[in-house]
């Protein structure tokens, strides 16, 4: 086995060991895996049409019980089932938004950081314009222009997070591009594309992973907020923000209508934040001791 491969595996096992020593990070990972499991297997245990969408007016406003763990809403729909299916939408948005923002951020940041000069100046000034607008306000503007729906929510939130990743990648590339190993690769005749792809970007993976987990948490909050104000996923599709919006009118008489969707948002966001903190500590070489 090559020495470089052995060193890489040793570093990975060391980072994993440091992560597992962080109890809060492990708790966040457990909550995240539970959400993923329930979202992926929801169709196996529950009937989407019959329990999450169909109205049963005779069973509305029921309190939590064995038949309905979280009670029912104003249309007699099972809140627990709707929250489980709402997790599927939130996770789809979180992963899709992160994939878009990371991909575009890497491309823009790599061009700006490696090329420098006018290319860097033009690209970063464009990113500064986006950064000058609050991400939520930018997402609201994009959704208002394109319309609601899952696809437009993903596009809006994905674009709003691109500047953070681009500046993060640019700053790391500018620190690394003049390093000895990069100069050695350049001397051996490696192309600029190979240098960036094989030698520079792998050294930015750690900070990108940490930022990605935080972006997922922010995406879940953003889609819930947009749905709450009527710019996101429209009822009867189960989505945590829209469930809060429809339940807020009855929260004094039936507090369970907003309590459980709110707790679902809180635990989902908390899990990503705890994982982000744990990954930051695990991937930081200064935390070895």
C-alpha positions as CSV (number, residue, x, y, z in Angstrom):
1,X,0.0,0.0,0.0
2,X,1.5,3.4,-0.9
3,X,2.8,5.5,1.9
4,X,0.5,8.4,0.9
5,X,-2.6,6.1,1.1
6,X,-1.6,4.9,4.6
7,X,-1.1,8.5,5.8
8,X,-4.5,9.5,4.4
9,X,-6.3,6.6,6.1
10,X,-4.5,7.4,9.4
11,X,-5.6,11.0,9.2
12,X,-9.2,9.9,8.4
13,X,-9.3,7.5,11.4
14,X,-7.8,10.2,13.6
15,X,-10.5,12.7,12.6
16,X,-13.2,10.1,13.1
17,X,-11.9,9.3,16.6
18,X,-11.9,13.0,17.5
19,X,-15.5,13.3,16.2
20,X,-16.8,10.3,18.1
21,X,-15.3,11.8,21.3
22,X,-17.6,14.8,20.9
23,X,-20.9,13.7,22.5
24,X,-22.9,16.6,21.2
25,X,-21.6,15.9,17.6
26,X,-22.6,12.2,18.0
27,X,-26.0,13.3,19.2
28,X,-26.4,15.5,16.1
29,X,-25.4,12.6,13.9
30,X,-27.9,10.3,15.5
31,X,-30.7,12.8,15.0
32,X,-29.7,13.3,11.4
33,X,-29.5,9.6,10.7
34,X,-33.0,9.1,12.3
35,X,-34.4,11.9,10.1
36,X,-32.9,10.3,7.0
37,X,-34.1,6.9,7.9
38,X,-37.7,8.1,8.6
39,X,-37.7,10.2,5.4
40,X,-36.5,7.3,3.2
41,X,-38.8,4.7,4.7
42,X,-41.9,6.8,5.2
43,X,-43.8,5.0,2.4
44,X,-43.2,1.6,4.1
45,X,-44.8,2.6,7.4
46,X,-47.4,5.2,6.4
47,X,-49.9,6.0,3.7
48,X,-49.1,9.3,2.2
49,X,-52.5,9.9,0.6
50,X,-54.7,8.5,3.3
51,X,-52.8,9.8,6.4
52,X,-50.9,12.9,5.3
53,X,-53.1,14.4,2.6
54,X,-56.7,13.1,2.9
55,X,-59.1,15.0,5.2
56,X,-61.0,13.3,8.0
57,X,-63.1,16.0,9.5
58,X,-64.6,13.7,12.2
59,X,-61.1,13.2,13.6
60,X,-59.9,16.8,13.6
61,X,-58.3,18.5,16.6
62,X,-57.5,15.3,18.4
63,X,-54.9,15.5,21.1
64,X,-51.8,13.2,21.1
65,X,-52.8,9.6,21.7
66,X,-51.9,6.0,20.7
67,X,-53.8,6.3,17.5
68,X,-52.2,9.7,16.6
69,X,-48.9,10.2,18.4
70,X,-48.9,14.0,17.7
71,X,-52.6,14.4,17.4
72,X,-54.5,15.6,14.3
73,X,-54.8,19.0,12.7
74,X,-57.8,21.1,11.7
75,X,-58.6,18.7,8.8
76,X,-58.1,15.5,10.8
77,X,-54.7,14.6,9.2
78,X,-52.2,12.8,11.4
79,X,-49.5,15.3,12.5
80,X,-46.9,12.7,13.1
81,X,-47.2,11.3,9.6
82,X,-47.2,14.8,8.1
83,X,-44.0,15.7,10.1
84,X,-42.3,12.6,8.8
85,X,-43.1,13.4,5.2
86,X,-42.2,17.0,5.9
87,X,-38.7,15.8,6.8
88,X,-38.4,14.3,3.3
89,X,-39.0,17.8,1.8
90,X,-36.7,19.6,4.2
91,X,-33.8,17.1,3.6
92,X,-34.3,17.2,-0.2
93,X,-34.1,21.0,-0.1
94,X,-31.1,20.9,2.3
95,X,-29.0,18.5,0.2
96,X,-30.0,20.1,-3.2
97,X,-29.3,23.7,-2.0
98,X,-25.9,22.6,-0.6
99,X,-25.0,20.8,-3.8
100,X,-25.8,23.8,-6.0
101,X,-24.1,26.3,-3.7
102,X,-21.0,24.1,-3.3
103,X,-20.7,23.4,-7.0
104,X,-21.0,27.0,-8.1
105,X,-19.0,28.3,-5.2
106,X,-16.1,26.0,-6.0
107,X,-16.1,27.0,-9.7
108,X,-16.2,30.7,-9.0
109,X,-13.8,30.6,-6.1
110,X,-11.3,28.5,-7.9
111,X,-11.3,30.8,-10.9
112,X,-11.0,33.9,-8.8
113,X,-8.3,32.5,-6.4
114,X,-6.1,30.8,-8.9
115,X,-6.3,33.3,-11.8
116,X,-6.2,36.4,-9.6
117,X,-5.9,39.9,-11.2
118,X,-8.9,41.1,-13.2
119,X,-10.7,37.8,-13.1
120,X,-10.6,37.8,-9.3
121,X,-11.6,41.4,-9.1
122,X,-14.7,41.0,-11.3
123,X,-15.9,37.8,-9.8
124,X,-15.5,38.9,-6.2
125,X,-17.2,42.2,-6.9
126,X,-20.2,40.3,-8.2
127,X,-20.1,38.1,-5.1
128,X,-19.9,41.3,-2.9
129,X,-23.2,42.5,-4.5
130,X,-24.9,39.3,-3.5
131,X,-23.4,39.4,-0.1
132,X,-24.7,42.9,0.4
133,X,-28.2,41.5,0.2
134,X,-29.4,39.4,3.2
135,X,-29.7,35.8,2.1
136,X,-33.3,35.5,3.2
137,X,-34.3,38.7,1.3
138,X,-32.5,37.5,-1.8
139,X,-34.3,34.2,-1.6
140,X,-37.7,36.0,-1.2
141,X,-36.9,38.1,-4.2
142,X,-36.0,35.1,-6.4
143,X,-39.0,33.1,-5.2
144,X,-41.3,36.1,-5.8
145,X,-40.0,36.4,-9.3
146,X,-40.0,32.7,-10.2
147,X,-43.0,31.6,-8.2
148,X,-43.4,29.1,-5.4
149,X,-42.7,25.4,-5.6
150,X,-40.0,23.0,-4.5
151,X,-37.7,23.6,-7.6
152,X,-37.8,27.4,-7.2
153,X,-37.2,27.2,-3.5
154,X,-34.0,25.1,-4.2
155,X,-32.8,27.5,-6.9
156,X,-33.4,30.6,-4.7
157,X,-31.7,29.2,-1.6
158,X,-28.9,27.7,-3.7
159,X,-28.0,31.0,-5.3
160,X,-28.2,32.9,-2.0
161,X,-25.4,30.7,-0.5
162,X,-23.0,30.7,-3.4
163,X,-21.0,33.8,-2.3
164,X,-20.0,32.3,1.0
165,X,-18.6,29.2,-0.6
166,X,-16.9,31.1,-3.4
167,X,-15.1,33.4,-1.0
168,X,-14.2,30.5,1.2
169,X,-12.7,28.5,-1.7
170,X,-10.9,31.7,-3.0
171,X,-9.3,32.4,0.3
172,X,-8.0,28.9,0.8
173,X,-6.7,28.7,-2.8
174,X,-4.8,32.0,-2.4
175,X,-3.1,30.6,0.7
176,X,-2.2,27.3,-1.0
177,X,-1.4,28.1,-4.6
178,X,2.1,29.3,-3.9
179,X,3.0,26.3,-1.6
180,X,5.9,24.1,-2.4
181,X,3.9,21.1,-3.4
182,X,1.9,23.2,-5.9
183,X,5.2,24.6,-7.4
184,X,6.5,21.0,-7.6
185,X,3.4,20.0,-9.6
186,X,3.8,23.0,-11.9
187,X,7.4,22.1,-12.5
188,X,6.5,18.5,-13.5
189,X,4.3,19.9,-16.3
190,X,0.9,19.6,-14.6
191,X,-1.8,21.7,-16.2
192,X,-3.6,24.4,-14.2
193,X,-6.8,22.4,-14.2
194,X,-4.9,19.3,-12.7
195,X,-3.2,21.5,-10.2
196,X,-6.5,23.0,-9.0
197,X,-8.4,19.7,-9.1
198,X,-5.8,17.3,-7.7
199,X,-3.6,19.4,-5.5
200,X,-5.4,22.5,-4.3
201,X,-9.1,21.6,-3.9
202,X,-8.5,18.5,-1.8
203,X,-6.9,20.8,0.8
204,X,-10.1,22.8,1.1
205,X,-12.4,19.8,1.6
206,X,-12.4,20.2,5.4
207,X,-13.7,23.7,5.6
208,X,-16.2,23.0,2.7
209,X,-17.7,20.1,4.6
210,X,-18.1,22.2,7.8
211,X,-19.7,25.1,5.8
212,X,-21.9,22.6,4.0
213,X,-23.5,21.3,7.2
214,X,-24.2,24.8,8.4
215,X,-25.7,25.6,5.0
216,X,-28.0,22.6,5.3
217,X,-29.3,24.0,8.6
218,X,-29.8,27.4,7.2
219,X,-31.6,25.9,4.2
220,X,-34.1,24.1,6.4
221,X,-34.8,27.4,8.3
222,X,-35.1,29.3,5.0
223,X,-37.6,26.9,3.4
224,X,-39.7,26.8,6.6
225,X,-39.7,30.6,6.8
226,X,-40.6,31.0,3.1
227,X,-43.4,28.5,3.5
228,X,-44.6,30.2,6.7
229,X,-45.1,33.5,4.8
230,X,-46.8,31.7,1.8
231,X,-43.9,31.8,-0.6
232,X,-42.8,28.2,-0.3
233,X,-44.5,24.8,-0.4
234,X,-48.3,25.3,-0.5
235,X,-50.7,23.1,1.5
236,X,-51.8,20.3,1.6
237,X,-48.2,19.2,0.9
238,X,-46.7,18.4,4.3
239,X,-44.0,20.9,5.0
240,X,-42.9,22.1,8.5
241,X,-43.2,25.8,7.8
242,X,-46.6,25.6,6.1
243,X,-47.8,23.5,9.0
244,X,-46.8,26.2,11.4
245,X,-48.5,28.8,9.3
246,X,-51.8,26.9,9.1
247,X,-51.7,26.0,12.8
248,X,-50.8,29.4,14.3
249,X,-54.5,30.5,14.2
250,X,-55.5,27.7,16.6
251,X,-52.3,27.5,18.7
252,X,-54.1,28.8,21.9
253,X,-56.8,26.2,21.8
254,X,-54.6,23.4,20.3
255,X,-51.0,24.1,20.9
256,X,-49.9,20.7,19.5
257,X,-50.5,22.1,16.0
258,X,-47.4,24.3,16.2
259,X,-45.4,22.6,19.0
260,X,-44.5,19.5,17.1
261,X,-43.6,21.1,13.7
262,X,-41.6,23.7,15.6
263,X,-39.7,20.9,17.5
264,X,-39.0,19.1,14.2
265,X,-37.4,22.3,12.8
266,X,-35.5,22.8,16.0
267,X,-34.0,19.3,16.2
268,X,-33.2,19.2,12.4
269,X,-31.4,22.5,12.5
270,X,-29.7,21.6,15.8
271,X,-28.4,18.3,14.4
272,X,-26.7,20.0,11.5
273,X,-25.2,22.6,13.7
274,X,-23.9,20.1,16.1
275,X,-22.4,18.0,13.3
276,X,-20.8,21.1,11.8
277,X,-19.2,22.0,15.1
278,X,-18.0,18.4,15.5
279,X,-16.6,18.2,12.0
280,X,-14.8,21.5,12.5
281,X,-13.0,20.2,15.6
282,X,-12.3,16.8,14.0
283,X,-10.9,18.1,10.8
284,X,-8.8,20.9,12.4
285,X,-5.2,19.6,12.8
286,X,-4.8,21.9,15.8
287,X,-7.4,19.9,17.7
288,X,-5.3,16.7,17.7
289,X,-4.2,17.1,21.3
